[in-house]
Amino acid sequence: MRRMQVLFVHGRPVIRTATKRVLEAHGFSVALAASISEALVLLGRGAGGKGDSHIPWTSLVFEVGLPDGAGFELIPSARKLGTEAIIMVASVYRRTCYKRRPSRLYGADDYVEIHHLGDHLPERLRGRLGLAREEEPKLAMREAFETLQKKGDTRLTVEAPGALASLIVADLLLYNGDVVGEAETVEAAMSAIEIDLQAARRLFLQVQNVDAGTDPIGAALVDQLRQLEVVHQD
């Protein structure tokens, strides 16, 4: 029988729990991690839980903005360890100008918006793994579906300023990966996405007050660009 082991990585416990319920209702076996460091440990152990008899995870699904860094960092390790399907999850749901279909996925296979974890994710996984479609679980999943629909936007109001800036920037990089990847320097990358960068700053300021002369979004962007090495180091 086709293996369906999913490692789901997300910074919020309520999202992890609700997504696990949905995926298990669709027949997937799900393990959870809350950070890059936790996910790397589980990837290394494999789906069998033992490093000495490594069974690769069939799928990795991760939030692009995790508490200890940009989730994109997980992709090379997952590929090296034999993970077949890798799907990214946008961190913040808000209809802003930088939300569009990404044309570069940093080596992942697909992405879903956070509010579509309940409906789009199971079918995206099945499609990537060559599995037949199944009827959507009905009444038993209503609570989990509603949780996932409601929790996307709440991140804008519950996160600390630094964490929120990192989440927004991770989304910004998800939707601008093609442009950023063509830049030669950090400054060139920031200039190329200036319009979307300003939209991200406005989104941040809708829910956070910052000291004059500070730019949490710009600082988070520089940090993540250098961590990901998607442009040359200055």
Secondary structure by P-SEA (a helix, b strand, c coil): cccbbbbbbbccaaaaaaaaaaaaaaccbbbbbccaaaaaaaaaacccccccccccccbbbbbccccccccccaaaaaaaacccbbbbbbcccccccccccccccccccccccccccccaaaaaaaaaacccccccccccaaaaaaaaacccccccccccaaaaaaaaaaaaaaacaaaaaacccaaaaaaaaaaaaaaaaaaaaccccccccccaaaaaaaaaaaaacccccc
